[in-house]
Amino acid sequence: MAAIPVITALRRKDRLWPAVTFSAAAHAALIVWVVVRVPAPAIDLNQKPIVAKLVRLGPKKPPEYLPRKEAPPPPAPAEAAPAPVAAPAPAAPAAPIAAIAKVDPKPATPTAKSPNPGKATSNSLASVLSKVRATAAAADPQYGDPDGDPLGDSEEGSEGDRYLALVNREIQANYDVPATISDRERMYLKATVVVYIEPDGRITRWQFETPSGNSAFDAALERTLRKTRVPPPPDGAREDYRRRGLTVNFTIG
């Protein structure tokens, strides 16, 4: 059996290199075309963010406490017929005036004065007010949710409302109040911001709907959003929180 000359084998190997190079270049060009051609998912800026109620922190409302239906106002009473006017009776003759015996007036017994009438009145008024407040609190307890927010204004809500309370709590916990903000300013500063949350709880971006008007307050809020990671959104709404965002009305009270 004749052996293949070495020079012939080398020539065949040299002829394979152009084909291998062309194939690699074609595959690389195809990969680049796919990456450039397929666009990234677009974000619809016209979509409205999710608006939820902030549920109050407190005990849950008992299920037997159903909404009360207001009773209709009672009908107006029918007009009564005017009663007949009786004829006036003749006046009786005046009786003779008897002589009144003169009585010497007795000296009035002096009454004991309160040592401090103003203080006693003040104490009794405070006692009455405290009793009224206690009665009103017992008659109308503030229901909410054990996972609610102290600044909430709703006693019950949906799953999205409860999630807003969790997000607000995390932002509040990470917020550092700037030293330039006085206690008086803290009472009324408020910013409305839309946060976009990934399924794992990362806040990837945000947008101010209504700034507070205080640059230090708003800058501190942005720093907080950069470092805050919130609980993952509910399973059925993760895509909505990522694309539409969640509206947060942020205050520091």
Helices and strands as residue ranges (DSSP letters): H 6-37, H 117-139, H 159-174, H 183-186, E 190-197, E 203-210, H 215-227, G 235-237, H 238-243, E 246-251
